[in-house]
Amino acid sequence: MTLDVGFADIRNYPPEQYPGLIVLRPNSQSRNHLVQTITRLLPLLDTQPIAKALWIVGESGVRIHANNP
């Protein structure tokens, strides 16, 4: 899990080569925004596989990039 949006570049960090990547993209890095952003992704951890996937979590939702066979 990172705030470094560089990890969202699938050319440099292909998700299938990692155990799972979560990039947080809050509108600001204030404590409130970070807590809201992390809270948004928590329910997905039980329902969506993170392995070999890239999750981009912003204030408007979660985008999941995965190469599922």
VMD Tcl script that builds the backbone (N, CA, C; Angstrom):
set m [mol new atoms 207]
animate dup $m
set s [atomselect $m all]
$s set {name element resname resid chain x y z} {
  {N N MET 1 A 0.861 -1.158 0.000}
  {CA C MET 1 A 0.000 0.000 0.000}
  {C C MET 1 A 0.904 1.217 0.000}
  {N N THR 2 A 0.583 2.162 -0.895}
  {CA C THR 2 A 1.443 3.325 -1.040}
  {C C THR 2 A 0.645 4.543 -1.507}
  {N N LEU 3 A 1.199 5.698 -1.265}
  {CA C LEU 3 A 0.679 6.946 -1.824}
  {C C LEU 3 A 1.454 7.334 -3.080}
  {N N ASP 4 A 2.468 6.562 -3.435}
  {CA C ASP 4 A 3.311 6.834 -4.597}
  {C C ASP 4 A 2.583 6.391 -5.864}
  {N N VAL 5 A 2.063 7.356 -6.628}
  {CA C VAL 5 A 1.279 7.031 -7.814}
  {C C VAL 5 A 2.121 6.406 -8.922}
  {N N GLY 6 A 3.427 6.433 -8.787}
  {CA C GLY 6 A 4.293 5.777 -9.763}
  {C C GLY 6 A 4.029 4.282 -9.848}
  {N N PHE 7 A 3.592 3.681 -8.751}
  {CA C PHE 7 A 3.293 2.251 -8.741}
  {C C PHE 7 A 2.042 1.913 -9.555}
  {N N ALA 8 A 1.273 2.915 -9.952}
  {CA C ALA 8 A 0.090 2.689 -10.780}
  {C C ALA 8 A 0.459 2.511 -12.254}
  {N N ASP 9 A 1.713 2.723 -12.593}
  {CA C ASP 9 A 2.179 2.552 -13.975}
  {C C ASP 9 A 2.451 1.070 -14.229}
  {N N ILE 10 A 1.524 0.412 -14.909}
  {CA C ILE 10 A 1.638 -1.041 -15.100}
  {C C ILE 10 A 2.770 -1.409 -16.048}
  {N N ARG 11 A 3.326 -0.447 -16.785}
  {CA C ARG 11 A 4.489 -0.745 -17.635}
  {C C ARG 11 A 5.740 -0.945 -16.782}
  {N N ASN 12 A 5.863 -0.162 -15.716}
  {CA C ASN 12 A 7.014 -0.282 -14.821}
  {C C ASN 12 A 6.785 -1.268 -13.689}
  {N N TYR 13 A 5.538 -1.429 -13.287}
  {CA C TYR 13 A 5.185 -2.322 -12.178}
  {C C TYR 13 A 4.025 -3.228 -12.601}
  {N N PRO 14 A 4.299 -4.205 -13.462}
  {CA C PRO 14 A 3.227 -5.105 -13.900}
  {C C PRO 14 A 2.622 -5.830 -12.695}
  {N N PRO 15 A 1.323 -5.694 -12.455}
  {CA C PRO 15 A 0.697 -6.277 -11.267}
  {C C PRO 15 A 0.924 -7.777 -11.135}
  {N N GLU 16 A 0.983 -8.476 -12.247}
  {CA C GLU 16 A 1.151 -9.935 -12.184}
  {C C GLU 16 A 2.511 -10.351 -11.620}
  {N N GLN 17 A 3.432 -9.415 -11.494}
  {CA C GLN 17 A 4.750 -9.721 -10.939}
  {C C GLN 17 A 4.855 -9.394 -9.447}
  {N N TYR 18 A 3.741 -8.987 -8.838}
  {CA C TYR 18 A 3.749 -8.578 -7.439}
  {C C TYR 18 A 2.645 -9.302 -6.670}
  {N N PRO 19 A 2.813 -9.426 -5.357}
  {CA C PRO 19 A 1.774 -10.085 -4.562}
  {C C PRO 19 A 0.476 -9.280 -4.536}
  {N N GLY 20 A 0.549 -8.020 -4.846}
  {CA C GLY 20 A -0.616 -7.144 -4.879}
  {C C GLY 20 A -0.182 -5.721 -4.592}
  {N N LEU 21 A -0.723 -4.776 -5.348}
  {CA C LEU 21 A -0.375 -3.362 -5.183}
  {C C LEU 21 A -1.645 -2.565 -4.900}
  {N N ILE 22 A -1.578 -1.704 -3.904}
  {CA C ILE 22 A -2.677 -0.791 -3.606}
  {C C ILE 22 A -2.100 0.617 -3.611}
  {N N VAL 23 A -2.605 1.446 -4.520}
  {CA C VAL 23 A -2.171 2.836 -4.610}
  {C C VAL 23 A -3.310 3.708 -4.103}
  {N N LEU 24 A -3.041 4.477 -3.065}
  {CA C LEU 24 A -4.034 5.385 -2.493}
  {C C LEU 24 A -3.935 6.733 -3.195}
  {N N ARG 25 A -5.100 7.256 -3.640}
  {CA C ARG 25 A -5.135 8.539 -4.331}
  {C C ARG 25 A -6.173 9.458 -3.695}
  {N N PRO 26 A -5.978 9.826 -2.433}
  {CA C PRO 26 A -6.926 10.749 -1.800}
  {C C PRO 26 A -6.766 12.152 -2.382}
  {N N ASN 27 A -7.813 12.969 -2.244}
  {CA C ASN 27 A -7.726 14.352 -2.733}
  {C C ASN 27 A -6.689 15.154 -1.963}
  {N N SER 28 A -6.480 14.795 -0.711}
  {CA C SER 28 A -5.409 15.395 0.074}
  {C C SER 28 A -4.851 14.303 0.989}
  {N N GLN 29 A -3.693 14.564 1.562}
  {CA C GLN 29 A -3.076 13.560 2.428}
  {C C GLN 29 A -3.338 13.859 3.904}
  {N N SER 30 A -4.404 14.577 4.163}
  {CA C SER 30 A -4.773 14.818 5.552}
  {C C SER 30 A -5.211 13.501 6.182}
  {N N ARG 31 A -5.154 13.445 7.477}
  {CA C ARG 31 A -5.529 12.213 8.185}
  {C C ARG 31 A -6.955 11.798 7.821}
  {N N ASN 32 A -7.876 12.752 7.790}
  {CA C ASN 32 A -9.272 12.463 7.467}
  {C C ASN 32 A -9.424 11.812 6.094}
  {N N HIS 33 A -8.797 12.388 5.098}
  {CA C HIS 33 A -8.892 11.855 3.744}
  {C C HIS 33 A -8.258 10.466 3.645}
  {N N LEU 34 A -7.132 10.269 4.311}
  {CA C LEU 34 A -6.481 8.955 4.271}
  {C C LEU 34 A -7.352 7.892 4.930}
  {N N VAL 35 A -7.938 8.224 6.067}
  {CA C VAL 35 A -8.811 7.265 6.755}
  {C C VAL 35 A -10.017 6.936 5.881}
  {N N GLN 36 A -10.630 7.928 5.256}
  {CA C GLN 36 A -11.775 7.698 4.378}
  {C C GLN 36 A -11.387 6.824 3.191}
  {N N THR 37 A -10.230 7.071 2.624}
  {CA C THR 37 A -9.776 6.302 1.465}
  {C C THR 37 A -9.509 4.848 1.848}
  {N N ILE 38 A -8.834 4.630 2.953}
  {CA C ILE 38 A -8.550 3.260 3.402}
  {C C ILE 38 A -9.835 2.544 3.783}
  {N N THR 39 A -10.751 3.247 4.424}
  {CA C THR 39 A -12.035 2.654 4.805}
  {C C THR 39 A -12.806 2.188 3.573}
  {N N ARG 40 A -12.662 2.889 2.471}
  {CA C ARG 40 A -13.342 2.533 1.226}
  {C C ARG 40 A -12.858 1.183 0.687}
  {N N LEU 41 A -11.605 0.859 0.897}
  {CA C LEU 41 A -11.093 -0.385 0.328}
  {C C LEU 41 A -11.266 -1.589 1.247}
  {N N LEU 42 A -11.466 -1.375 2.535}
  {CA C LEU 42 A -11.542 -2.496 3.484}
  {C C LEU 42 A -12.587 -3.554 3.123}
  {N N PRO 43 A -13.821 -3.203 2.753}
  {CA C PRO 43 A -14.797 -4.244 2.412}
  {C C PRO 43 A -14.372 -5.098 1.208}
  {N N LEU 44 A -13.612 -4.517 0.316}
  {CA C LEU 44 A -13.174 -5.252 -0.876}
  {C C LEU 44 A -12.159 -6.340 -0.556}
  {N N LEU 45 A -11.423 -6.174 0.526}
  {CA C LEU 45 A -10.403 -7.169 0.873}
  {C C LEU 45 A -11.011 -8.548 1.105}
  {N N ASP 46 A -12.274 -8.591 1.519}
  {CA C ASP 46 A -12.950 -9.868 1.747}
  {C C ASP 46 A -13.584 -10.435 0.484}
  {N N THR 47 A -13.777 -9.607 -0.542}
  {CA C THR 47 A -14.525 -10.063 -1.709}
  {C C THR 47 A -13.734 -10.110 -3.009}
  {N N GLN 48 A -12.641 -9.371 -3.081}
  {CA C GLN 48 A -11.849 -9.302 -4.313}
  {C C GLN 48 A -10.433 -9.783 -4.053}
  {N N PRO 49 A -9.871 -10.590 -4.960}
  {CA C PRO 49 A -8.481 -11.016 -4.770}
  {C C PRO 49 A -7.514 -9.863 -5.053}
  {N N ILE 50 A -6.566 -9.676 -4.172}
  {CA C ILE 50 A -5.545 -8.644 -4.361}
  {C C ILE 50 A -4.304 -9.226 -5.031}
  {N N ALA 51 A -4.136 -10.541 -4.953}
  {CA C ALA 51 A -2.946 -11.177 -5.504}
  {C C ALA 51 A -2.792 -10.853 -6.988}
  {N N LYS 52 A -1.612 -10.383 -7.336}
  {CA C LYS 52 A -1.249 -10.069 -8.715}
  {C C LYS 52 A -2.196 -9.059 -9.356}
  {N N ALA 53 A -2.694 -8.132 -8.533}
  {CA C ALA 53 A -3.605 -7.098 -9.014}
  {C C ALA 53 A -3.129 -5.723 -8.552}
  {N N LEU 54 A -3.615 -4.714 -9.233}
  {CA C LEU 54 A -3.356 -3.323 -8.864}
  {C C LEU 54 A -4.693 -2.692 -8.513}
  {N N TRP 55 A -4.797 -2.180 -7.309}
  {CA C TRP 55 A -5.984 -1.448 -6.879}
  {C C TRP 55 A -5.597 0.018 -6.766}
  {N N ILE 56 A -6.372 0.874 -7.407}
  {CA C ILE 56 A -6.178 2.311 -7.277}
  {C C ILE 56 A -7.398 2.833 -6.531}
  {N N VAL 57 A -7.164 3.332 -5.317}
  {CA C VAL 57 A -8.254 3.713 -4.425}
  {C C VAL 57 A -8.268 5.229 -4.284}
  {N N GLY 58 A -9.338 5.822 -4.795}
  {CA C GLY 58 A -9.503 7.264 -4.696}
  {C C GLY 58 A -10.774 7.608 -3.955}
  {N N GLU 59 A -11.056 8.879 -3.869}
  {CA C GLU 59 A -12.246 9.303 -3.141}
  {C C GLU 59 A -13.518 9.005 -3.912}
  {N N SER 60 A -13.406 8.772 -5.209}
  {CA C SER 60 A -14.601 8.486 -5.999}
  {C C SER 60 A -14.822 6.986 -6.194}
  {N N GLY 61 A -13.908 6.159 -5.716}
  {CA C GLY 61 A -14.097 4.719 -5.857}
  {C C GLY 61 A -12.789 3.965 -5.973}
  {N N VAL 62 A -12.915 2.699 -6.377}
  {CA C VAL 62 A -11.760 1.813 -6.490}
  {C C VAL 62 A -11.720 1.256 -7.907}
  {N N ARG 63 A -10.556 1.356 -8.544}
  {CA C ARG 63 A -10.344 0.726 -9.847}
  {C C ARG 63 A -9.417 -0.452 -9.632}
  {N N ILE 64 A -9.770 -1.581 -10.219}
  {CA C ILE 64 A -8.961 -2.788 -10.061}
  {C C ILE 64 A -8.458 -3.218 -11.432}
  {N N HIS 65 A -7.142 -3.377 -11.509}
  {CA C HIS 65 A -6.525 -3.860 -12.742}
  {C C HIS 65 A -5.920 -5.230 -12.423}
  {N N ALA 66 A -6.448 -6.255 -13.055}
  {CA C ALA 66 A -5.944 -7.605 -12.812}
  {C C ALA 66 A -6.004 -8.401 -14.103}
  {N N ASN 67 A -5.024 -9.246 -14.301}
  {CA C ASN 67 A -5.021 -10.170 -15.433}
  {C C ASN 67 A -5.514 -11.515 -14.965}
  {N N ASN 68 A -6.816 -11.654 -14.865}
  {CA C ASN 68 A -7.381 -12.921 -14.430}
  {C C ASN 68 A -7.578 -13.832 -15.633}
  {N N PRO 69 A -7.059 -15.072 -15.534}
  {CA C PRO 69 A -7.204 -15.984 -16.679}
  {C C PRO 69 A -8.642 -16.418 -16.874}
}
mol reanalyze $m
mol bondsrecalc $m
mol representation Tube
mol addrep $m
